[in-house]
Amino acid sequence: MADTETFTIEGPEGETDTVELPPVMLELMRDGDEPDAQIIADIVLQAFAQQAHARVHHAEGGVSNEVESANDTLEELFEERFGISLSEAMGHQH
């Protein structure tokens, strides 16, 4: 089994959880001299954006206006962080 490092995620109310990751995978994902925390944050935002997209745009029966608005915000945050729209990054649009 590969060596791992433990990272702590803290929520806005002080709640925490941990995740273990192999450092070699962080190196694989690293762009330049990015710190580990930035790599993890980038992947968290990517994962949330992709999951939200799937649930909002491919849900049977649609979603509430609140969820639709939250997805729009998430897509804006994605574009601010990565300099490319989620649609462009995913290679398809709605």
N, CA and C atoms as a LAMMPS dump frame, in Angstrom:
ITEM: TIMESTEP
0
ITEM: NUMBER OF ATOMS
282
ITEM: BOX BOUNDS ff ff ff
-5.0000000000000000e+02 5.0000000000000000e+02
-5.0000000000000000e+02 5.0000000000000000e+02
-5.0000000000000000e+02 5.0000000000000000e+02
ITEM: ATOMS id mol type element x y z
1 1 1 N 0.851 -1.182 0
2 1 2 C 0 0 0
3 1 3 C 0.892 1.239 0
4 2 1 N 0.512 2.232 -0.768
5 2 2 C 1.286 3.475 -0.858
6 2 3 C 1.17 4.282 0.427
7 3 1 N 2.197 5.067 0.697
8 3 2 C 2.139 5.986 1.826
9 3 3 C 1.042 7.005 1.582
10 4 1 N 0.437 7.495 2.669
11 4 2 C -0.594 8.518 2.561
12 4 3 C -0.298 9.656 3.521
13 5 1 N -0.904 10.79 3.235
14 5 2 C -0.875 11.935 4.14
15 5 3 C -2.319 12.284 4.462
16 6 1 N -2.537 12.781 5.675
17 6 2 C -3.878 13.134 6.117
18 6 3 C -4.081 14.632 6.005
19 7 1 N -5.197 15.019 5.396
20 7 2 C -5.575 16.422 5.263
21 7 3 C -6.883 16.633 6.009
22 8 1 N -7.002 17.783 6.646
23 8 2 C -8.195 18.125 7.404
24 8 3 C -8.99 19.181 6.657
25 9 1 N -10.286 18.943 6.558
26 9 2 C -11.203 19.902 5.949
27 9 3 C -12.035 20.488 7.079
28 10 1 N -12.125 21.82 7.112
29 10 2 C -12.882 22.488 8.168
30 10 3 C -14.041 23.26 7.572
31 11 1 N -15.228 23.05 8.146
32 11 2 C -16.43 23.748 7.704
33 11 3 C -16.567 25.103 8.376
34 12 1 N -17.534 25.9 7.93
35 12 2 C -17.701 27.255 8.445
36 12 3 C -18.089 27.318 9.921
37 13 1 N -18.606 26.213 10.463
38 13 2 C -18.986 26.188 11.874
39 13 3 C -17.979 25.422 12.721
40 14 1 N -16.801 25.165 12.174
41 14 2 C -15.734 24.518 12.919
42 14 3 C -15.733 23.004 12.863
43 15 1 N -16.726 22.409 12.201
44 15 2 C -16.736 20.955 12.083
45 15 3 C -15.601 20.524 11.154
46 16 1 N -15.049 19.355 11.408
47 16 2 C -13.916 18.896 10.607
48 16 3 C -14.107 17.447 10.172
49 17 1 N -13.403 17.107 9.126
50 17 2 C -13.289 15.727 8.668
51 17 3 C -11.907 15.603 8.048
52 18 1 N -11.448 14.389 7.899
53 18 2 C -10.125 14.18 7.324
54 18 3 C -10.232 13.298 6.089
55 19 1 N -9.228 13.419 5.243
56 19 2 C -9.117 12.572 4.065
57 19 3 C -7.646 12.208 3.906
58 20 1 N -7.394 10.942 3.6
59 20 2 C -6.021 10.487 3.372
60 20 3 C -5.79 10.361 1.874
61 21 1 N -4.655 10.878 1.433
62 21 2 C -4.298 10.837 0.017
63 21 3 C -2.835 10.449 -0.133
64 22 1 N -2.519 9.67 -1.144
65 22 2 C -1.116 9.375 -1.421
66 22 3 C -0.43 10.627 -1.985
67 23 1 N 0.693 11.046 -1.409
68 23 2 C 1.397 12.235 -1.903
69 23 3 C 1.763 12.152 -3.382
70 24 1 N 2.033 10.941 -3.875
71 24 2 C 2.394 10.801 -5.282
72 24 3 C 1.241 11.238 -6.189
73 25 1 N -0.002 11.07 -5.73
74 25 2 C -1.145 11.502 -6.537
75 25 3 C -1.262 13.021 -6.545
76 26 1 N -0.895 13.655 -5.437
77 26 2 C -0.874 15.121 -5.417
78 26 3 C 0.171 15.637 -6.399
79 27 1 N 1.317 14.968 -6.448
80 27 2 C 2.354 15.357 -7.408
81 27 3 C 1.85 15.204 -8.838
82 28 1 N 1.107 14.143 -9.086
83 28 2 C 0.55 13.903 -10.414
84 28 3 C -0.393 15.035 -10.833
85 29 1 N -1.123 15.582 -9.868
86 29 2 C -2.104 16.637 -10.147
87 29 3 C -1.51 18.044 -10.101
88 30 1 N -0.303 18.186 -9.574
89 30 2 C 0.294 19.501 -9.336
90 30 3 C 0.569 20.245 -10.634
91 31 1 N 0.237 21.536 -10.629
92 31 2 C 0.526 22.425 -11.751
93 31 3 C 1.493 23.485 -11.239
94 32 1 N 2.746 23.356 -11.612
95 32 2 C 3.745 24.314 -11.125
96 32 3 C 4.078 24.06 -9.675
97 33 1 N 4.012 25.134 -8.891
98 33 2 C 4.373 25.016 -7.471
99 33 3 C 3.156 25.145 -6.559
100 34 1 N 2.004 24.691 -7.024
101 34 2 C 0.784 24.755 -6.218
102 34 3 C 0.973 24.008 -4.897
103 35 1 N 0.49 24.586 -3.806
104 35 2 C 0.516 23.85 -2.539
105 35 3 C -0.543 22.743 -2.542
106 36 1 N -0.323 21.735 -1.717
107 36 2 C -1.242 20.598 -1.644
108 36 3 C -2.68 21.039 -1.393
109 37 1 N -2.881 21.982 -0.477
110 37 2 C -4.239 22.422 -0.143
111 37 3 C -4.953 23.005 -1.358
112 38 1 N -4.24 23.695 -2.218
113 38 2 C -4.856 24.27 -3.418
114 38 3 C -5.262 23.171 -4.395
115 39 1 N -4.434 22.16 -4.525
116 39 2 C -4.765 21.035 -5.405
117 39 3 C -6.051 20.373 -4.925
118 40 1 N -6.134 20.132 -3.632
119 40 2 C -7.319 19.488 -3.062
120 40 3 C -8.541 20.382 -3.235
121 41 1 N -8.401 21.678 -2.981
122 41 2 C -9.524 22.606 -3.143
123 41 3 C -9.992 22.65 -4.595
124 42 1 N -9.058 22.641 -5.535
125 42 2 C -9.422 22.623 -6.954
126 42 3 C -10.261 21.387 -7.282
127 43 1 N -9.835 20.251 -6.783
128 43 2 C -10.543 19.009 -7.082
129 43 3 C -11.91 18.984 -6.413
130 44 1 N -12.007 19.519 -5.211
131 44 2 C -13.312 19.599 -4.539
132 44 3 C -14.272 20.447 -5.365
133 45 1 N -13.819 21.614 -5.829
134 45 2 C -14.685 22.474 -6.633
135 45 3 C -15.066 21.789 -7.943
136 46 1 N -14.114 21.135 -8.585
137 46 2 C -14.414 20.411 -9.827
138 46 3 C -15.464 19.329 -9.586
139 47 1 N -15.291 18.564 -8.523
140 47 2 C -16.219 17.47 -8.229
141 47 3 C -17.616 17.998 -7.931
142 48 1 N -17.713 19.048 -7.115
143 48 2 C -19.02 19.628 -6.813
144 48 3 C -19.679 20.154 -8.075
145 49 1 N -18.921 20.846 -8.91
146 49 2 C -19.482 21.421 -10.131
147 49 3 C -19.993 20.326 -11.067
148 50 1 N -19.227 19.262 -11.223
149 50 2 C -19.647 18.164 -12.105
150 50 3 C -20.869 17.44 -11.554
151 51 1 N -20.868 17.169 -10.255
152 51 2 C -22.003 16.478 -9.641
153 51 3 C -23.26 17.336 -9.688
154 52 1 N -23.114 18.625 -9.39
155 52 2 C -24.267 19.529 -9.425
156 52 3 C -24.819 19.617 -10.841
157 53 1 N -23.93 19.734 -11.815
158 53 2 C -24.361 19.798 -13.214
159 53 3 C -25.209 18.574 -13.56
160 54 1 N -24.719 17.419 -13.224
161 54 2 C -25.44 16.186 -13.541
162 54 3 C -26.805 16.154 -12.866
163 55 1 N -26.861 16.559 -11.621
164 55 2 C -28.125 16.5 -10.884
165 55 3 C -29.109 17.564 -11.34
166 56 1 N -28.613 18.735 -11.708
167 56 2 C -29.495 19.828 -12.127
168 56 3 C -29.972 19.634 -13.563
169 57 1 N -29.072 19.307 -14.453
170 57 2 C -29.416 19.271 -15.873
171 57 3 C -29.887 17.909 -16.373
172 58 1 N -29.729 16.889 -15.572
173 58 2 C -30.122 15.557 -16.025
174 58 3 C -31.1 14.885 -15.064
175 59 1 N -31.711 15.675 -14.171
176 59 2 C -32.659 15.127 -13.199
177 59 3 C -34.042 14.989 -13.83
178 60 1 N -34.671 13.868 -13.576
179 60 2 C -36.05 13.704 -14.027
180 60 3 C -36.932 14.611 -13.186
181 61 1 N -37.77 15.386 -13.836
182 61 2 C -38.679 16.259 -13.103
183 61 3 C -38.089 17.596 -12.727
184 62 1 N -36.821 17.825 -13.021
185 62 2 C -36.197 19.111 -12.722
186 62 3 C -35.846 19.281 -11.254
187 63 1 N -35.387 20.48 -10.926
188 63 2 C -34.98 20.807 -9.556
189 63 3 C -35.606 22.141 -9.164
190 64 1 N -35.53 22.469 -7.888
191 64 2 C -36.101 23.725 -7.395
192 64 3 C -35.307 24.921 -7.911
193 65 1 N -35.931 26.083 -7.858
194 65 2 C -35.249 27.323 -8.245
195 65 3 C -34.028 27.573 -7.367
196 66 1 N -34.125 27.212 -6.088
197 66 2 C -33.005 27.395 -5.16
198 66 3 C -31.796 26.564 -5.599
199 67 1 N -32.042 25.332 -5.976
200 67 2 C -30.958 24.458 -6.425
201 67 3 C -30.397 24.96 -7.753
202 68 1 N -31.26 25.39 -8.646
203 68 2 C -30.823 25.938 -9.935
204 68 3 C -29.933 27.158 -9.719
205 69 1 N -30.332 28.04 -8.799
206 69 2 C -29.547 29.239 -8.496
207 69 3 C -28.196 28.877 -7.881
208 70 1 N -28.206 27.901 -6.979
209 70 2 C -26.953 27.462 -6.358
210 70 3 C -26.017 26.87 -7.407
211 71 1 N -26.565 26.147 -8.365
212 71 2 C -25.75 25.592 -9.442
213 71 3 C -25.15 26.709 -10.291
214 72 1 N -25.937 27.74 -10.578
215 72 2 C -25.419 28.884 -11.336
216 72 3 C -24.242 29.526 -10.608
217 73 1 N -24.384 29.684 -9.288
218 73 2 C -23.299 30.251 -8.479
219 73 3 C -22.069 29.359 -8.542
220 74 1 N -22.272 28.062 -8.433
221 74 2 C -21.158 27.113 -8.49
222 74 3 C -20.441 27.191 -9.833
223 75 1 N -21.197 27.331 -10.91
224 75 2 C -20.578 27.454 -12.229
225 75 3 C -19.778 28.751 -12.35
226 76 1 N -20.276 29.836 -11.739
227 76 2 C -19.529 31.1 -11.735
228 76 3 C -18.229 30.955 -10.949
229 77 1 N -18.299 30.293 -9.789
230 77 2 C -17.097 30.072 -8.98
231 77 3 C -16.079 29.225 -9.737
232 78 1 N -16.56 28.231 -10.456
233 78 2 C -15.689 27.382 -11.269
234 78 3 C -14.948 28.229 -12.299
235 79 1 N -15.69 29.072 -13.011
236 79 2 C -15.072 29.886 -14.058
237 79 3 C -14.085 30.894 -13.476
238 80 1 N -14.422 31.474 -12.313
239 80 2 C -13.493 32.408 -11.66
240 80 3 C -12.19 31.708 -11.288
241 81 1 N -12.298 30.5 -10.786
242 81 2 C -11.108 29.786 -10.306
243 81 3 C -10.243 29.253 -11.441
244 82 1 N -10.882 28.729 -12.487
245 82 2 C -10.133 28.032 -13.533
246 82 3 C -10.004 28.803 -14.843
247 83 1 N -10.721 29.918 -14.968
248 83 2 C -10.61 30.729 -16.178
249 83 3 C -11.248 30.105 -17.405
250 84 1 N -12.133 29.156 -17.196
251 84 2 C -12.852 28.482 -18.277
252 84 3 C -14.224 28.103 -17.729
253 85 1 N -15.225 28.174 -18.572
254 85 2 C -16.564 27.808 -18.098
255 85 3 C -16.644 26.299 -17.882
256 86 1 N -17.572 25.895 -17.03
257 86 2 C -17.77 24.467 -16.788
258 86 3 C -18.186 23.768 -18.081
259 87 1 N -19.031 24.42 -18.861
260 87 2 C -19.46 23.834 -20.144
261 87 3 C -18.275 23.566 -21.053
262 88 1 N -17.36 24.531 -21.133
263 88 2 C -16.166 24.34 -21.962
264 88 3 C -15.3 23.212 -21.414
265 89 1 N -15.13 23.186 -20.097
266 89 2 C -14.289 22.164 -19.472
267 89 3 C -14.866 20.763 -19.679
268 90 1 N -16.199 20.669 -19.652
269 90 2 C -16.852 19.367 -19.805
270 90 3 C -17.056 18.987 -21.264
271 91 1 N -16.955 19.966 -22.149
272 91 2 C -17.108 19.68 -23.564
273 91 3 C -18.542 19.559 -24.04
274 92 1 N -19.492 20.051 -23.233
275 92 2 C -20.875 20.106 -23.71
276 92 3 C -21.649 21.193 -22.996
277 93 1 N -22.703 21.658 -23.657
278 93 2 C -23.522 22.747 -23.12
279 93 3 C -24.985 22.356 -23.148
280 94 1 N -25.777 23.111 -22.374
281 94 2 C -27.239 22.903 -22.366
282 94 3 C -27.918 24.137 -22.856
